[in-house]
Amino acid sequence: MENLDEKIREALSELDPTDDEAWTKEGKPRLDKVSAELGADVSRELVENALPGFCRDTVSDELVEPEPDIVGESGDPGAEYAEEIIDYRGQLDEIDAAIRALQRSRDEIVAAQDILIKERDDARAKESPVAAYKRFLDSQLEQRKERVRRANELAARGFDVGRGVDDKFARRRHKGRRRAQLEGVGVRDASLATK
């Protein structure tokens, strides 16, 4: 029963004393409004039992409970928390300063990186096509040496690596030219003759 009384008191506290629709002529709460707030039908008797003598005039006196003051030892509200607030503000200021320093460092690093990228791009633009082609050929030679090294490692371990695919294609590609040169015919003529 106490649980229902508490719910009724809560529903009564939601009634607006300035709203004429929520009150009867005698100043008592209208049951349909209390029922709507509560979500269930109530009788006048239940309302009277939950809060005896409740009316429009007493709504502010009965339902509004004074909130406890948060007063520290000095009599100042919130004095207990003032030092903690100041401490947190100090910590936040330190964190903000650290963030700004990190952002400045990041900006310097990005600027240095941009300079290096620009220098690299300028150097590449000045490079001749022949040098770029030579660099490409050198990289291809290095790759081929690496493949040979791996094949030799496998052969040393006892694997039969046979002839490489590159060698087979190279032999096949030059086969017609060699025959033509051996026969004394030009390359162009030999290609026509083999067709």
C-alpha positions as CSV (number, residue, x, y, z in Angstrom):
1,M,0.0,0.0,0.0
2,E,2.9,2.3,0.8
3,N,4.2,1.8,-2.8
4,L,0.8,2.9,-4.2
5,D,0.8,5.9,-1.8
6,E,4.2,7.0,-3.0
7,K,3.1,6.7,-6.7
8,I,0.0,8.8,-5.9
9,R,2.1,11.4,-4.1
10,E,4.4,11.5,-7.1
11,A,1.5,11.9,-9.5
12,L,0.1,14.7,-7.3
13,S,3.5,16.5,-7.4
14,E,3.3,16.6,-11.2
15,L,0.0,18.6,-11.0
16,D,0.5,22.3,-11.9
17,P,-1.2,24.6,-9.3
18,T,-1.7,27.2,-12.0
19,D,-3.6,24.9,-14.3
20,D,-7.3,25.3,-13.7
21,E,-8.0,22.1,-15.6
22,A,-6.2,19.9,-13.0
23,W,-8.3,21.1,-10.0
24,T,-11.9,21.0,-8.9
25,K,-13.9,24.1,-7.7
26,E,-13.2,23.0,-4.1
27,G,-9.4,23.0,-4.9
28,K,-9.0,19.3,-4.8
29,P,-7.1,17.4,-7.6
30,R,-9.2,16.1,-10.4
31,L,-9.1,12.3,-10.4
32,D,-8.8,11.9,-14.2
33,K,-5.7,14.1,-14.1
34,V,-4.2,12.1,-11.2
35,S,-5.1,8.8,-13.0
36,A,-3.5,10.1,-16.2
37,E,-0.3,10.9,-14.3
38,L,-0.3,7.6,-12.4
39,G,-1.3,5.5,-15.4
40,A,-4.1,3.7,-13.4
41,D,-7.5,4.6,-12.1
42,V,-7.7,6.0,-8.5
43,S,-10.5,6.9,-6.2
44,R,-10.8,10.0,-4.1
45,E,-10.3,7.8,-1.0
46,L,-6.9,6.6,-2.2
47,V,-5.8,10.2,-2.9
48,E,-7.0,11.4,0.5
49,N,-5.2,8.4,2.2
50,A,-2.0,9.0,0.3
51,L,-1.9,12.7,1.2
52,P,-4.5,13.8,3.7
53,G,-5.7,17.4,3.3
54,F,-4.0,17.9,0.0
55,C,-5.5,20.8,-2.1
56,R,-4.5,23.4,-4.6
57,D,-3.5,25.9,-1.9
58,T,-1.2,23.5,-0.1
59,V,0.4,22.0,-3.2
60,S,3.6,24.1,-2.9
61,D,3.9,23.6,0.9
62,E,3.2,19.8,0.9
63,L,5.1,18.6,-2.1
64,V,8.1,20.9,-2.4
65,E,10.8,19.5,-0.1
66,P,13.7,21.8,0.5
67,E,16.9,20.6,-1.1
68,P,19.7,20.1,1.3
69,D,22.4,22.8,1.0
70,I,25.9,21.7,0.2
71,V,27.8,23.8,2.6
72,G,31.4,23.2,3.6
73,E,33.0,23.9,6.9
74,S,33.5,27.5,5.9
75,G,29.8,28.0,5.3
76,D,30.3,28.4,1.6
77,P,28.2,26.1,-0.6
78,G,30.6,23.9,-2.5
79,A,33.7,24.9,-0.5
80,E,34.6,21.2,-0.1
81,Y,34.9,20.8,-3.9
82,A,36.6,24.1,-4.6
83,E,40.1,22.8,-4.2
84,E,39.4,19.7,-6.3
85,I,37.9,22.0,-9.0
86,I,41.0,24.2,-9.0
87,D,43.2,21.1,-9.1
88,Y,41.3,19.7,-12.1
89,R,41.5,23.0,-13.9
90,G,45.2,23.0,-13.3
91,Q,45.5,19.5,-14.7
92,L,43.4,20.4,-17.7
93,D,45.7,23.4,-18.4
94,E,48.8,21.2,-18.2
95,I,47.1,18.7,-20.6
96,D,46.2,21.5,-23.0
97,A,49.8,22.9,-23.0
98,A,51.1,19.4,-23.7
99,I,48.7,19.0,-26.6
100,R,49.7,22.3,-28.1
101,A,53.4,21.4,-27.8
102,L,52.8,18.0,-29.5
103,Q,50.8,19.8,-32.3
104,R,53.7,22.2,-32.8
105,S,56.1,19.3,-33.0
106,R,53.9,17.5,-35.5
107,D,53.6,20.6,-37.6
108,E,57.4,20.9,-37.7
109,I,57.8,17.3,-38.7
110,V,55.2,17.6,-41.4
111,A,57.0,20.8,-42.7
112,A,60.4,18.9,-42.8
113,Q,58.7,16.0,-44.6
114,D,57.2,18.3,-47.2
115,I,60.7,19.9,-47.8
116,L,62.2,16.4,-48.3
117,I,59.5,15.3,-50.7
118,K,59.9,18.5,-52.7
119,E,63.7,18.0,-52.9
120,R,63.2,14.4,-54.0
121,D,60.7,15.4,-56.7
122,D,63.0,18.2,-57.9
123,A,65.9,15.8,-58.1
124,R,63.8,13.3,-60.1
125,A,62.7,16.0,-62.5
126,K,66.3,16.9,-63.2
127,E,67.3,13.4,-63.8
128,S,67.8,12.4,-67.4
129,P,65.7,9.6,-69.0
130,V,68.9,7.7,-69.6
131,A,69.8,7.7,-65.9
132,A,66.3,6.6,-65.0
133,Y,66.5,3.8,-67.6
134,K,69.9,2.7,-66.2
135,R,68.4,2.7,-62.7
136,F,65.6,0.5,-63.9
137,L,68.0,-1.9,-65.6
138,D,70.1,-2.1,-62.5
139,S,67.1,-3.0,-60.4
140,Q,66.2,-5.7,-62.9
141,L,69.7,-7.1,-62.8
142,E,69.5,-7.2,-59.0
143,Q,66.3,-9.1,-59.1
144,R,67.7,-11.6,-61.5
145,K,70.8,-12.1,-59.3
146,E,68.5,-12.7,-56.4
147,R,66.6,-15.4,-58.3
148,V,69.9,-17.1,-59.3
149,R,71.0,-17.0,-55.7
150,R,67.8,-18.7,-54.6
151,A,68.0,-21.3,-57.3
152,N,71.6,-22.1,-56.3
153,E,70.5,-22.4,-52.7
154,L,67.8,-24.9,-53.8
155,A,70.3,-26.8,-55.9
156,A,72.7,-27.0,-53.0
157,R,70.0,-28.6,-50.9
158,G,69.4,-31.2,-53.5
159,F,66.4,-29.9,-55.5
160,D,66.4,-30.2,-59.2
161,V,65.8,-26.6,-60.4
162,G,66.3,-27.4,-64.1
163,R,66.5,-24.6,-66.5
164,G,64.7,-21.4,-65.6
165,V,61.6,-20.2,-67.4
166,D,63.5,-17.0,-68.5
167,D,66.1,-19.2,-70.2
168,K,63.5,-21.2,-72.0
169,F,61.7,-18.1,-73.3
170,A,65.0,-16.6,-74.3
171,R,66.0,-19.6,-76.4
172,R,62.7,-19.8,-78.0
173,R,62.6,-16.1,-78.9
174,H,66.0,-16.2,-80.7
175,K,65.6,-19.5,-82.4
176,G,64.4,-18.1,-85.7
177,R,67.1,-15.4,-85.9
178,R,69.9,-17.8,-85.3
179,R,68.8,-20.2,-88.0
180,A,68.5,-17.2,-90.4
181,Q,72.0,-16.0,-89.6
182,L,73.4,-19.5,-90.0
183,E,71.8,-19.8,-93.4
184,G,73.1,-16.4,-94.5
185,V,69.6,-14.9,-94.9
186,G,68.5,-11.6,-93.3
187,V,66.3,-11.7,-90.3
188,R,63.4,-10.2,-92.0
189,D,63.6,-12.7,-94.9
190,A,63.9,-15.6,-92.4
191,S,60.7,-14.6,-90.6
192,L,58.8,-14.5,-93.9
193,A,60.3,-17.9,-94.9
194,T,59.2,-19.6,-91.7
195,K,55.6,-18.6,-92.1
